[in-house]
């Protein structure tokens, strides 16, 4: 099942690349893939995730135009994420786990679009933000209905924890943007910061922010050392927020002690 989910992730990752590209051009995501250079349709055997990139040596078969490294990287990341979801959340024979797995697959796919789009264009596609927020809210309401019927206290519900975490993260990023007049952060970071807090909830929001800022700082330091960035360079922060969300969710599954530490 893990291998199947990895392959499924590669396929979905290929589709996510199409979403990012066509979202920027405001084109329909329905239709055959085509080369951005010569506009010719990509043959089916040239559209196999990871393998086609290697066999074609990162060049279009027709016009020899360069194929961006974005494509295999997103495909591989999607495959790894899908694999991890299957490993930690899928329980064969447990129907309730299928709902959870489906939620995480859709959620992480949306987050990877946000990750790639901001990394590539330094913008947040607001339609993906709202879509992700609706997905998470719907799932939390479903969990809340189930938990209330099982006697779980109201303030222990995911939707309540998410609103608290979302407000804390939103207030933090809003303050950074407002008082720095957008020199430290952008308004897109405020949106995704709220999403981080809403998904992770209270108090895991702090662990998610810790990971995001730590990885972001390390990236900035390395980029300055190798000469790609300087103190005045802009660095997209949404990818690090997305990494913070995904990493926190899986770390809580790998090392449950982290979850209890942040709760107590």
Order of alpha helices (4+ residues) and beta strands (2+ residues): alpha-alpha-alpha-alpha-alpha-alpha-alpha-alpha-alpha-alpha
